[in-house]
């Protein structure tokens, strides 16, 4: 195959150009080239074969030059420039050989001959370029797409790390604030709170997998609930239900906690709170409902770092595969997250 491409194909390429031009000329003048002087035909075919070898050598040399000099990544600007240089180099080569050949054969060089001698070889050069370089440009295009995807993924990963780093101080502040108020009245309770707090912090620091079994997230939420119950008033009426079928399903960590934090922060009125997590064939749903003092504008006060952070993380981790619902009624606030499994 390599021998054919190097030694046979250029001659066939030159003859293809010649016979195409000859066909157009003979059709226009109602002639037959085999009735011409065969010495003249052989001379013209020899010039065409020379064009084929010189043209293919020129094209391949330019391709090697482009590969060394220019970026391996796909760009329309580089493609256009490469094709333009090849086009004009081919025109120069054709006019150096074909134009003098036509001028001294038959009845000389006419404008129709000049058009045929420039257009036909140019069309074949473009076709050859498309076939010869399609593989190279396809690889460059794919490489370009992979590079763009890699950069995008790095950007998203950096943003997720930033959001998580932003969340940690928010969590620390709330937990330490709870322990601070407890120490004035219940030292033993404060010690137990520190233990719970250390469990929560350990989960955040060491469980850094991309996804975790949902049962780990539930254990984390239960520890957080126990810590918050210590600080909460005796009026709190808390109901908690976690579906027993929630076990090994994978979720991204620390997505449910902001809803819990928000509920414990703004609970008031009748001090009723309901926490639940359920699963279906295609989703996991986590919901929190809590009573609130009348006229409290939860949606305005809740737009702090917690929920805004949560919305952005959901957009990045579950694009098109989640719903976040926040509903405020006169004396109740409902929040839920539904995560859909990837198909």
ZAPA-476914 format. One record per residue: residue in one letter; x, y, z of N, C-alpha, C, CB in turn. Coordinates in steps of 0.02 Angstrom, whole numbers, plus 50000, padded with zeros to 5 digits. Glycine has a CB too. Example, Ala and Ser with C-alpha at 12.3 -4.5 7.8 and 13.67 -1.06 7.14 Angstrom:
a506604971650390506154977550390506604983550390505654977650452/s506424988850354506844994750357506455000250394507044997050286/
***
This chain:
x500414994050000500005000050000500435006350000499535000050061/x500975006050039501425011750042501775012849975501945010850098/x501975007249943502295007749877501815010749826502535000749853/x501185008449827500685011049780500575018449790500015007249788/x500525020449852500385027549866500975031949846500235028449940/x501585029349854502175033449841502365033549767502755030949882/x502285027849733502555027349665502025026749610503025021449660/x501455023849624500955022749573500405028049574500635015849583/x500175029749634499615034449639499755041249607499435035449712/x500355044349617500465050949586500385050849510501165053449604/x500605045449478500535044949405499795044449386500915038849377/x499415040449423498695039849410498335046449422498385034349453/x498555050049474498255056649490498365061449431498565059549554/x498995061649405499145066149349498755064249286499895066049334/x498685057749273498315055549214497565057049221498425048049202/x497305056449282496605058049294496465065449279496405056449367/x496915069749300496845076849285496875078049209497405080949320/x497355074649176497435075649104496825073349065498045071749079/x496575067349079496005064749041495365068649055495895057349059/x495295071549114494715075749128494745082049086494685077549203/x495335085149083495415091149042495315089448968496115094249052/x495605083748947495555081648877494825080348859495975075348865/x494445077348904493745075848892493345082248882493455071848950/x493455087248925493095093548918493275097048853493255098248978/x493925096948836494145100248774493855096748712494915100248770/x493895090148710493655086548651492895087148644493855079148654/x492535087148701491805087948697491625094748669491495087048767/x491985099848690491845106748668491995107548593492265111748708/x492525104148569492735105048499492545099148454493495106148495/x492155094548482491935088748444492535084948413491445090848388/x493025083448456493625079948434493705073548474494245084448441/x494185069248452494345063148487495105062848494494075056748449/x495335062448558496055063248568496445057248538496205063848644/x496125051348532496495045648504496605046248429496115039248520/x496275051148398496395052348327496955057448316495755054848294/x497205060248371497755065048366498415061248358497785069648429/x498935065048347499595062148342499785059148410500125067448320/x499965052648410500095049348474500745051748506500125041748465/x501175054248467501775057248497501585063248540502275059348442/x501105067248514500865073048552500495070848615500405077348508/x500085065548607499725062948666500205060548720499255057248645/x500715056848699501195054248748501575059948782501705049448715/x501735065148743502075070948773501635074248826502255076148718/x500995075248810500525078348858500415073948919499855079848823/x500345067348908500255062848965500885062749009500085055748941/x501465063248978502085063449017502115069749061502705063248971/x501895075349032501865081549072501365080849129501675087549028/x500815077349117500305076349168500565071849224499675073349137/x500935066549205501225062149256501725066049298501575055949223/x502115070349265502585074649302502215079149351503005078849253/x501655081949328501235086049372501005081949433500635088849334/x500815075649419500575071349474501115070249526500345064649447/x501715068349505502255067049553502455073349591502865064149517/x502545078849553502745085149585502195087649632502915090449532/x501565087049609501005089549650500935085649715500355089149612/x500945078849710500865074749771501465075949818500815067249752/x502065076449790502655077849832502575084649867503305077749790/x502345089649829502235096249858501715096049913502025101249803/x501155092549901500625092249951500865088850015500015088349923/x501215083250007501445079550067501965083550105501725072750046/x502395087250069502895091450102502555096950142503385094550050/x502035099950112501675105150148501325102250210501155108450102/x501045096250204500715093150261501205092050318500395086450241/x501805089550302502305088550355502515095150386502925084950326/x502565100250344502745106850370502205109450418502845111850312/x501575108750399501025110950442501025107150509500355110050407/x501145100550505501125096550565501665098550615501205089150548/x502245100550589502795102650634502685109650661503455102250598/x502415114050620502415121150637501795123350675502465125250574/x501225120550660500595123050687500325118650742500085123850632/x499855121450779499545117950836499195111650813499065122550873/x499235106150854498875100050836498125100450847499155094250875/x497895105950878497175106550892496805109750833497075110650955/x496195107350824495795109450767495595116750773495185105150761/x495665120450716495395127150711495235128550638495895132550740/x494675131950626494485133450558494975138250525493785136550557/x495285142450565495765147150537496375143450509495995152150592/x496635138450546497205134550523497025130450462497465129950579/x496425127550462496195123550404496155127950341495515120350419/x495855133850348495775138350290496455140650264495345144450310/x496905142250310497565144450289497945138950253497955146950349/x497905132850280498255127150250497985125750180498185120950294/x497325125650174497015124250109497165129850060496255123450117/x497175136050082497335141650038498035141250011497235148150075/x498525139650054499215139050030499275133349980499695137850090/x498955127649995498975122049949498655123849882498625115849980/x498105127349884497745129249823498185133549777497105133049840/x498505138649806498915143149765499565139849744499055149649803/x499845135449785500445131749765500295127149706500735127649824/x499705124049707499495119749651499395123749588498855115949669/x499085129749594498995134049535499675136049504498605140449555/x500155137549547500815139449522501135133649485501265141649580/x501095127649513501395121849481501065120449413501335115749526/x500395120649411500025119249350500205124249294499275119349363/x500245130649313500395135749262501115135549238500235142549289/x501555132749279502255132049258502345126449206502695130649318/x501905121449207501985115749162501425115349110501995109149202/x500795115549131500245114649084500155120549036499605113649122/x500245126649061500125132449018500615132748959500175138849060/x501275131948970501725131748912501585125748866502455131448936/x501395120048897501245114148856500655115548809501075108048900/x500135118648834499555120248792499715125548741498975122448836/x500155130048757500315135548711500665133048648500735140648746/x501035127448654501425125048597501145118748566502145123848619/x500525117048582500205111248551499545113348518500085105648602/x499325109348471498695110648435498685117648407498105109548481/x498145121348423498065128148396498255133448446497345129248372/x498675131848495498895136748544498435137248605498935143548511/x498575142048647498225142848710497645147748703498705145348765/x497045145348717496455149748716496235151148788495875146648675/x495765155948796495505157448863495145151448892495045163548860/x494795147748850494445141748874494945136548900494005138648818/x495495135748863496015131148885496305133248953496585130648833/x496425139848960496715142349021496255141149081496865149849014/x495605142049069495125140849124495125133449143494415142949102/x495095129049092495095121849106495725119749142495025117849042/x496305122349120496945120449149497025122749222497505123249107/x496645127749242496695130149311496145127249356496655137749312/x495545126649329494985124349371495025116849386494325125949337/x495135112749335495135105449344495675103149394495225101949277/x496305105049385496815102949434496665105749505497505105349412/x496375111749508496215114549574495675110449609495985121849567/x495165108449571494635104249601494915097649626494075103049550/x495345094449586495635088049608496105089049668496025084849550/x496445094749670496885096049727496485096849791497305102449715/x495905100149786495465101049845495195094249867494895105949829/x494995090049818494735083349835495285079249869494485079749772/x495885079549841496445075849871496585078449942497085076649828/x496565084949951496675087750018496145085150067496655095550015/x495515085150045494985082850090495075075650111494315083650056/x495285071450064495385064350080496015063350122495425060150016/x496565066550102497205065450136497215068350206497765068450095/x496865073950216496915077350281496315076250326497005084750270/x495805072650302495205071750342495365068150408494685067750303/x495785063050404495965059250464496335063750514496395053150446/x496815067750488497205072150532496765077350566497755075650492/x496325080450527495895085650556495365082650602495565089650501/x495135076550587494655073250631494975071850699494395066750600/x495595069350698495945068050761496055074550799496625064650748/x496235079950762496335086350794495685089050824496625091450745/x495135087950787494475090250811494285086550875493935089150757/x494375079850875494215075850935494665077950993494295068350920/x495305079050979495775081251031495565087951059496485081651003/x495335092351015495095098951037494495098251084494905103250976/x494015093851065493435092751106493615089851174492935088251070/x494075084951174494295081851237494645086951281494755075951223/x495045091251250495395096451289494895101251320495895100251245/x494385103251280493875107751305493485104551362493395109751249/x493325098051354492965094451407493385093951470492755087451383/x494035092751460494495092351518494515098951556495195090251495/x494575104451518494595111051550493945112551586494735116551497/x493375110651553492715111751585492655107851649492155109851537/x492875101451647492835097251708493275100051763493035090051692/x493875102451744494315105451795493995111651826494995107151764/x493655115551783493325121551808492765119751857493045125751750/x492365114751838491815112651882492075109751947491365107551846/x492605105851942492895102852002493165108352049493455097951985/x493485113352019493735118952060493165122652093494145123752017/x492615123752056492045127252084491725123152140491535128652030/x491675116552131491395112252184491825112452247491325105052159/x492485112352237492935112752295492855119452331493665111752273/x492775124652291492665131252322492015131452361492655136652268/x491475128552333490835128452368490885124452432490295125552323/x491245118852430491315114752490491735118352543491625107952473/x492275121652520492685125452567492285131152597493305128252532/x491835134052557491395139352581490905136752632491025142652522/x490695130552623490195127652668490475125952736489895121352637/x491105123652740491395121552804491375126952857492105119252793/x491595133152843491545138352895490825139552916491845144852869/x490355139052869489655139952886489425134652935489225139752822/x489615128352924489435122952969489775123853036489615116252938/x490415125553036490785126353099490485131853142491525127953085/x490295137253111489995142753148489355140553183489855148653102/x488925137153148488285134953177488395130053234487835131953125/x488845125153224488965120053275489285123053337489395114353247/x489795127253328490135130353385489665135053422490755134153362/x489225138253386488745142653418488275138653464488335146453365/x488085132653442487665128253483488025126353547487465122053444/x488645124153541489025122053600489155127953647489695118853579/x489265133753619489405139753659488835141153708489535145853614/x488215141153683487645142653726487515137053776487025143853684/x487705130953758487575125253802488045125153862487645118753764/x488655127653854489155127253907488955131053969489815129753882/x488545136153962488345140054021487875136254067488015146553999/x487515131354040487005127954079487125120554088486335128954046/x487475117254042487535109954045488215107854018486965106454005/x488705107254063489375105454042489405098454012489855105954101/x489055093654045489045086854020488725086553950488675082154068/x488185090353943487855090653878488315093653826487215094553882/x488705098753846489185101853800489705096853777489515107953832/x489925092453825490415087353807490125082453756490645083553869/x489495080453767489175075953719489105079353651488485073653745/x488975085853653488905089653591489575089853554488665096753604/x490115090553591490775090553559490915083853526491325092153611/x490695078353559490785071753528490395071153463490555066153577/x489755073453465489355073253404489665077653350488635075553419/x489905083453372490215088153326490835085053293490395094653362/x491225081353332491825078153305491635072853254492245075153361/x491085069153266490855064153217490655067553151490255060253246/x490305073053158490095076653098490695079253059489635082353116/x491165082053095491755084953063492185079453031492165088853114/x492225073753064492615068153036492325065852969492645062253086/x491675065652965491335063652903491515068552847490575063352912/x491525074852863491675079952812492395079652790491505086852837/x492845078252838493555078552823493815072352789493935079652886/x493545066452806493835060252782493415056752728493935055652839/x492765057952727492345054752676492305059352615491635053252704/x492825059152574492865063852518492745060352451493545067152518/x492435054452452492285051152388491815055652347491965044152400/x491825054352283491365058252241490645056852260491475056552167/x490495050352273489825048552296489885043852355489415045352238/x489385043752397489375039552456488715035752458489495043652521/x488695029852491488045026652502487595031152543488145019752538/x486965031352525486505036052558486435034452632485835035752524/x486565028252653486515026552724487025030452765486615019052734/x487615031952735488115035952770487865043152778488785035952731/x487535045552727487255052352731486705052652784486985054552663/x486305047352789485775047152840486065047052910485315040952829/x486595042952920486935042852986487195049753004487515037752986/x487465053152955487715059952966487155064652986488075062552903/x486585064152951486015068452967485735067053037485455067452915/x485725060653056485485058853123485935061753177485445051253131/x486595061653165487055064853214486935072253218487785063453194/x486805075353161486675082553160486015084053197486635085153088/x485515079953187484865080953221484965080453297484345075853197/x485345075453320485475074653392485825080853420485895068453405/x486295083553381486655089553404486185095453409487235091153356/x485725096153361485265101853361484725101153415484945102453293/x484535094953430484025093853482484265096253550483825086453485/x484915095853561485195098153625485075105553635485955096653628/x485135109253580485055116553584484325118653581485445119853527/x483905114453552483215116353539482805116953603482885111353492/x482265120653598481805121553655481415115153669481335127253641/x481155114553730480745108753748480095108553709480605108753823/x479915114053677479295114353639479345110453573479115121653624/x479945108653553480045105453489479675098853484480785104453476/x479275098253433478925091953418479215089353351478125092953413/x479645084453357480045082153299479825075253277480795082153316/x479725074453213479565067953183480085066553129478835067953153/x480395060653134480915058753086480745051953056481615058653121/x480785051552990480675045152956481165044552898479945044552930/x481555039152901482005037452846481805030652819482755037452870/x481655030452755481435024252723481955018752733481305025552647/x481755012852759482235007352770482565004952705481885001452802/x482255006352648482545004252584483125008652562482005004352530/x483225014252597483805018452583484415015252614483695025752610/x484855012952571485435009352597486065010652555485295001952600/x486125007052500486745007352462486695012052402486925000452437/x486125015352392486065020052336486585025552343485355023052332/x486895027352289487435032352292487165039352282487955030752238/x487415043952324487245051052318487875055052331486665053052368/x487875061252307488415065752325488305068352396488475071652273/x488835068852436488735070452507488565077752519489365068752545/x488265078952578488135085552606487655089752565488795089252613/x487175086452532486665090152494486025091252535486515086552430/x485885086752582485265087152620485335091752681485045080252643/x485945092452706486055096052768485815103252767486775095952785/x485915107152714485685114152715484945114952730485845117452649/x484535110152708483815110552723483685109552798483425105352683/x484065105052829484005103952901484235110152940484415097852923/x484795112852919485055118852953484545124452948485725121052921/x484265125352890483775130652880483155129652925483565130952806/x482935123352931482335121852971482465123353045482125114552963/x483035121053071483185122253142483315129653156483795118053163/x483555133153107483695140253116483065144453121484125142853059/x482555142753081481965147053076481335144053108481825148553005/x481395138453142480805135453172480515140053226480975128453202/x479875140153231479535144353280478795142653281479635151853264/x478395147053308477675145753309477505139853352477405144753239/x477245134553322477065128453358477665123753368476515124753322/x478235125453342478855121553348478745114253325479105121753420/x478435113453268478325106853239478805105953180477575105953216/x479155100453180479615098953124479535091753103480345100453145/x479525090753037479475083953009480035083052959478785082852976/x480425077652968480995076052924480875069152895481675076452963/x480955068552829480855062052797481305061252737480115061152777/x481465054952724481845053152663481525046852635482605052052679/x481375046952571481045041352538481395039752472480295042852526/x481265033852448481565031852384481035028552340482155027052395/x481125029452275480705026052225481155022552176480245031052189/x480885020152123481285016552073481775021052037480835013152023/x481615027452033482035031951994482295037952034481655034451935/x482155038352098482335044452134482435043152209481805049752123/x482755048052241482785048652314482525055552331483515047552342/x482085055952380481795062452399481895063652473481045062652381/x482155069552488482255071652558481835077952570483015073052573/x481435077852623480975083352637481015085552709480255081352620/x480915091952720480895094852787480315099852789481565098352806/x479895099152839479355104052851479415106552922478645100852838/x479365113152931479415115952999478945121953005480135118153015/x478665122553064478245128353077478685134453088477795127153140/x478415140253072478795146453077478365151853112479025148953007/x478695156753141478305162253170477915165853115478775167253207/x477355168453131476955172053082477345178153057476275174253112/x477245179552993477535185352958478285184852949477375191552996/x478585179152967479295178452955479425177152881479585172752999/x479845181152851479985180352780480585175652771480125187352746/x480445169252772480975164252768481365164852703480685157252775/x481015165552648481355165352583481855171052576480835165652527/x481715176652609482185182252606482785180852651481845188852625/x482655178452712483205177452758483605171152742482935176952829/x483305166552706483635160152692484115160452633483135154852680/x484135166152601484555166552541485275168252560484285171852493/x485525164852611486205165752631486655160752596486275165152706/x487215159352628487705155152596487475147952589488345155252635/x487045145552636486835138652637486425136552576486435137252698/x485845139752565485405137652511485685139752442484715140652521/x485995145552438486295147452374486855142652354486565154652378/x487245140652403487765135652392487455129152368488175134552456/x486915127052402486575120852384486315120952313485995119552433/x485995126452293485725126952225486275126052172485365133652215/x486835129252184487385128852136487675121752133487935133952153/x487755118552191488015111752193487555106952157488125109452265/x486905107752166486415103452132486465104352056485705104852156/x486535110552034486595111851962487215108551933486625119451949/x487765108351972488385105451947488375097851951488965108151987/x488105095052005488145087852016487565083951985488165086452090/x486975087151981486385083751953486055088151900485885082052010/x486415089951848486115094351797485525090951762486645096351744/x484945093951767484345091151736484075085051770484495089551665/x484345083251829484135077151863483965078451936484675071751858/x483705084351950483515085952019482955091152020484125088452059/x482615091452075482145096952088482265099352159481395094752078/x482265105752169482315108852235481695113152244482985113152243/x481295111452295480665114852306480675118352373480075109852303/x480535124852373480485128952434479805132352433481075134152438/x479385130652481478705133252484478575136252552478185127852467/x478385142652554478225145952617477475147152621478605152552624/x477175144852676476475146152689476435150952749476085139552704/x475835152152772475745157252824476135155552888475005157952841/x476105149152908476455147252970476865140952961475955146353026/x477065139452900477445133352887477905134352827476965127452874/x478475131152831478955131352775479125124252755479605135352796/x479075122852690479215116152664479805116552615478585113252629/x480255111752622480825111452577480955104152560481465114652610/x481105102852497481245095952477481735095852418480595092352458/x482115090452416482575089052361482405082152333483325089352385/x482335081852268482225075452235482805074352186481525075152199/x483165068952196483735067252154483545061152110484365065852196/x483615061952045483445056551999484065052651980483095059351937/x483995045951977484555041751958484735042951885484385034351971/x485375042451870485615043451802485455037251761486365044951800/x485165038251702484985032551659485535031051609484325034051622/
***
